[in-house]
Amino acid sequence: MRFDSAREAGLTEAQASLVTDDYPANFRERETAALALTDSIIGIPGALDTALVQQLKEQFSDAEIIELSLGVGLFMGMSKVLITLGLEPADDMPVTVLPTPGSV
């Protein structure tokens, strides 16, 4: 799933396909910080290490860090519900572009 605001900001499927284990080599510092935060949230729970906190604070405001964190948490929770209900996406599922919540 992609939000239309991500598309409007320039996200392409080619860029999305670069989100692999070696993503720091493929993205700018700001994007890498957001992906590292995502990894921290969806990985083994624990406090963020000080290096990542510093990286985040260099790239984002406190409000942006909170928004990113809550967004990842909401998507993670929703994905778990969908999997539990047997509604996880199939490998051949097309990409769906949705309006960004709160943007209209």
CNS distance restraints for C-alpha pairs under 8 A (distance, minus, plus):
assign (resid   1 and name CA) (resid  95 and name CA) 5.58 0.50 0.50
assign (resid   1 and name CA) (resid  96 and name CA) 4.84 0.50 0.50
assign (resid   1 and name CA) (resid  97 and name CA) 5.93 0.50 0.50
assign (resid   1 and name CA) (resid  98 and name CA) 7.38 0.50 0.50
assign (resid   2 and name CA) (resid   6 and name CA) 6.83 0.50 0.50
assign (resid   2 and name CA) (resid   7 and name CA) 7.45 0.50 0.50
assign (resid   2 and name CA) (resid  95 and name CA) 7.10 0.50 0.50
assign (resid   2 and name CA) (resid  96 and name CA) 6.13 0.50 0.50
assign (resid   2 and name CA) (resid  97 and name CA) 4.72 0.50 0.50
assign (resid   2 and name CA) (resid  98 and name CA) 6.30 0.50 0.50
assign (resid   3 and name CA) (resid   7 and name CA) 6.76 0.50 0.50
assign (resid   3 and name CA) (resid  97 and name CA) 5.39 0.50 0.50
assign (resid   3 and name CA) (resid  98 and name CA) 4.85 0.50 0.50
assign (resid   3 and name CA) (resid  99 and name CA) 5.64 0.50 0.50
assign (resid   3 and name CA) (resid 100 and name CA) 5.15 0.50 0.50
assign (resid   4 and name CA) (resid   8 and name CA) 6.09 0.50 0.50
assign (resid   4 and name CA) (resid  97 and name CA) 5.83 0.50 0.50
assign (resid   4 and name CA) (resid  98 and name CA) 5.67 0.50 0.50
assign (resid   4 and name CA) (resid  99 and name CA) 5.22 0.50 0.50
assign (resid   4 and name CA) (resid 100 and name CA) 5.93 0.50 0.50
assign (resid   5 and name CA) (resid   9 and name CA) 6.02 0.50 0.50
assign (resid   5 and name CA) (resid  99 and name CA) 7.22 0.50 0.50
assign (resid   5 and name CA) (resid 100 and name CA) 5.89 0.50 0.50
assign (resid   6 and name CA) (resid  10 and name CA) 6.42 0.50 0.50
assign (resid   6 and name CA) (resid  11 and name CA) 5.44 0.50 0.50
assign (resid   7 and name CA) (resid  11 and name CA) 4.72 0.50 0.50
assign (resid   7 and name CA) (resid  12 and name CA) 6.65 0.50 0.50
assign (resid  11 and name CA) (resid  15 and name CA) 6.35 0.50 0.50
assign (resid  11 and name CA) (resid  16 and name CA) 7.14 0.50 0.50
assign (resid  12 and name CA) (resid  16 and name CA) 6.34 0.50 0.50
assign (resid  13 and name CA) (resid  17 and name CA) 6.11 0.50 0.50
assign (resid  14 and name CA) (resid  18 and name CA) 6.79 0.50 0.50
assign (resid  15 and name CA) (resid  19 and name CA) 7.35 0.50 0.50
assign (resid  18 and name CA) (resid  23 and name CA) 6.37 0.50 0.50
assign (resid  18 and name CA) (resid  26 and name CA) 6.52 0.50 0.50
assign (resid  19 and name CA) (resid  23 and name CA) 5.30 0.50 0.50
assign (resid  19 and name CA) (resid  26 and name CA) 7.97 0.50 0.50
assign (resid  22 and name CA) (resid  26 and name CA) 7.38 0.50 0.50
assign (resid  23 and name CA) (resid  27 and name CA) 6.34 0.50 0.50
assign (resid  23 and name CA) (resid  32 and name CA) 7.00 0.50 0.50
assign (resid  24 and name CA) (resid  28 and name CA) 7.48 0.50 0.50
assign (resid  24 and name CA) (resid  29 and name CA) 7.76 0.50 0.50
assign (resid  24 and name CA) (resid  32 and name CA) 5.50 0.50 0.50
assign (resid  27 and name CA) (resid  31 and name CA) 5.88 0.50 0.50
assign (resid  27 and name CA) (resid  32 and name CA) 5.88 0.50 0.50
assign (resid  28 and name CA) (resid  32 and name CA) 6.06 0.50 0.50
assign (resid  29 and name CA) (resid  33 and name CA) 6.04 0.50 0.50
assign (resid  29 and name CA) (resid  59 and name CA) 7.56 0.50 0.50
assign (resid  30 and name CA) (resid  34 and name CA) 6.46 0.50 0.50
assign (resid  30 and name CA) (resid  56 and name CA) 7.87 0.50 0.50
assign (resid  30 and name CA) (resid  59 and name CA) 5.38 0.50 0.50
assign (resid  30 and name CA) (resid  60 and name CA) 7.76 0.50 0.50
assign (resid  31 and name CA) (resid  35 and name CA) 6.23 0.50 0.50
assign (resid  32 and name CA) (resid  36 and name CA) 6.01 0.50 0.50
assign (resid  33 and name CA) (resid  37 and name CA) 6.19 0.50 0.50
assign (resid  33 and name CA) (resid  52 and name CA) 7.33 0.50 0.50
assign (resid  33 and name CA) (resid  55 and name CA) 6.28 0.50 0.50
assign (resid  33 and name CA) (resid  56 and name CA) 5.72 0.50 0.50
assign (resid  33 and name CA) (resid  59 and name CA) 7.35 0.50 0.50
assign (resid  34 and name CA) (resid  38 and name CA) 6.28 0.50 0.50
assign (resid  34 and name CA) (resid  56 and name CA) 7.40 0.50 0.50
assign (resid  34 and name CA) (resid  68 and name CA) 7.38 0.50 0.50
assign (resid  35 and name CA) (resid  39 and name CA) 6.19 0.50 0.50
assign (resid  36 and name CA) (resid  40 and name CA) 6.23 0.50 0.50
assign (resid  36 and name CA) (resid  52 and name CA) 7.54 0.50 0.50
assign (resid  37 and name CA) (resid  41 and name CA) 6.29 0.50 0.50
assign (resid  37 and name CA) (resid  52 and name CA) 7.55 0.50 0.50
assign (resid  37 and name CA) (resid  56 and name CA) 7.94 0.50 0.50
assign (resid  37 and name CA) (resid  69 and name CA) 7.42 0.50 0.50
assign (resid  38 and name CA) (resid  42 and name CA) 6.17 0.50 0.50
assign (resid  38 and name CA) (resid  69 and name CA) 7.40 0.50 0.50
assign (resid  38 and name CA) (resid  72 and name CA) 6.38 0.50 0.50
assign (resid  39 and name CA) (resid  43 and name CA) 5.59 0.50 0.50
assign (resid  40 and name CA) (resid  44 and name CA) 7.06 0.50 0.50
assign (resid  40 and name CA) (resid  45 and name CA) 7.16 0.50 0.50
assign (resid  40 and name CA) (resid  46 and name CA) 7.79 0.50 0.50
assign (resid  40 and name CA) (resid  48 and name CA) 6.92 0.50 0.50
assign (resid  41 and name CA) (resid  45 and name CA) 6.59 0.50 0.50
assign (resid  41 and name CA) (resid  69 and name CA) 7.53 0.50 0.50
assign (resid  41 and name CA) (resid  72 and name CA) 7.35 0.50 0.50
assign (resid  41 and name CA) (resid  73 and name CA) 7.23 0.50 0.50
assign (resid  42 and name CA) (resid  73 and name CA) 7.96 0.50 0.50
assign (resid  42 and name CA) (resid  76 and name CA) 7.18 0.50 0.50
assign (resid  48 and name CA) (resid  52 and name CA) 6.47 0.50 0.50
assign (resid  48 and name CA) (resid  53 and name CA) 6.43 0.50 0.50
assign (resid  49 and name CA) (resid  53 and name CA) 6.38 0.50 0.50
assign (resid  50 and name CA) (resid  54 and name CA) 6.11 0.50 0.50
assign (resid  51 and name CA) (resid  55 and name CA) 6.18 0.50 0.50
assign (resid  52 and name CA) (resid  56 and name CA) 6.03 0.50 0.50
assign (resid  53 and name CA) (resid  57 and name CA) 6.16 0.50 0.50
assign (resid  54 and name CA) (resid  58 and name CA) 6.20 0.50 0.50
assign (resid  55 and name CA) (resid  59 and name CA) 6.49 0.50 0.50
assign (resid  56 and name CA) (resid  60 and name CA) 5.73 0.50 0.50
assign (resid  56 and name CA) (resid  65 and name CA) 7.17 0.50 0.50
assign (resid  57 and name CA) (resid  61 and name CA) 6.35 0.50 0.50
assign (resid  57 and name CA) (resid  62 and name CA) 7.19 0.50 0.50
assign (resid  60 and name CA) (resid  64 and name CA) 5.69 0.50 0.50
assign (resid  60 and name CA) (resid  65 and name CA) 6.17 0.50 0.50
assign (resid  61 and name CA) (resid  65 and name CA) 6.31 0.50 0.50
assign (resid  62 and name CA) (resid  66 and name CA) 6.26 0.50 0.50
assign (resid  63 and name CA) (resid  67 and name CA) 6.16 0.50 0.50
assign (resid  64 and name CA) (resid  68 and name CA) 6.06 0.50 0.50
assign (resid  65 and name CA) (resid  69 and name CA) 6.07 0.50 0.50
assign (resid  66 and name CA) (resid  70 and name CA) 6.08 0.50 0.50
assign (resid  67 and name CA) (resid  71 and name CA) 5.99 0.50 0.50
assign (resid  68 and name CA) (resid  72 and name CA) 6.20 0.50 0.50
assign (resid  69 and name CA) (resid  73 and name CA) 6.18 0.50 0.50
assign (resid  70 and name CA) (resid  74 and name CA) 6.05 0.50 0.50
assign (resid  71 and name CA) (resid  75 and name CA) 6.24 0.50 0.50
assign (resid  72 and name CA) (resid  76 and name CA) 6.01 0.50 0.50
assign (resid  73 and name CA) (resid  77 and name CA) 6.10 0.50 0.50
assign (resid  74 and name CA) (resid  78 and name CA) 6.13 0.50 0.50
assign (resid  75 and name CA) (resid  79 and name CA) 6.06 0.50 0.50
assign (resid  76 and name CA) (resid  80 and name CA) 6.38 0.50 0.50
assign (resid  77 and name CA) (resid  81 and name CA) 6.44 0.50 0.50
assign (resid  78 and name CA) (resid  82 and name CA) 6.22 0.50 0.50
assign (resid  79 and name CA) (resid  83 and name CA) 6.11 0.50 0.50
assign (resid  79 and name CA) (resid  88 and name CA) 7.48 0.50 0.50
assign (resid  80 and name CA) (resid  84 and name CA) 6.09 0.50 0.50
assign (resid  81 and name CA) (resid  85 and name CA) 6.24 0.50 0.50
assign (resid  82 and name CA) (resid  86 and name CA) 6.19 0.50 0.50
assign (resid  82 and name CA) (resid  87 and name CA) 4.88 0.50 0.50
assign (resid  82 and name CA) (resid  88 and name CA) 5.61 0.50 0.50
assign (resid  83 and name CA) (resid  87 and name CA) 5.52 0.50 0.50
assign (resid  83 and name CA) (resid  88 and name CA) 4.86 0.50 0.50
assign (resid  89 and name CA) (resid  93 and name CA) 6.11 0.50 0.50
assign (resid  99 and name CA) (resid 103 and name CA) 7.18 0.50 0.50
assign (resid  99 and name CA) (resid 104 and name CA) 7.91 0.50 0.50
assign (resid 100 and name CA) (resid 104 and name CA) 7.94 0.50 0.50
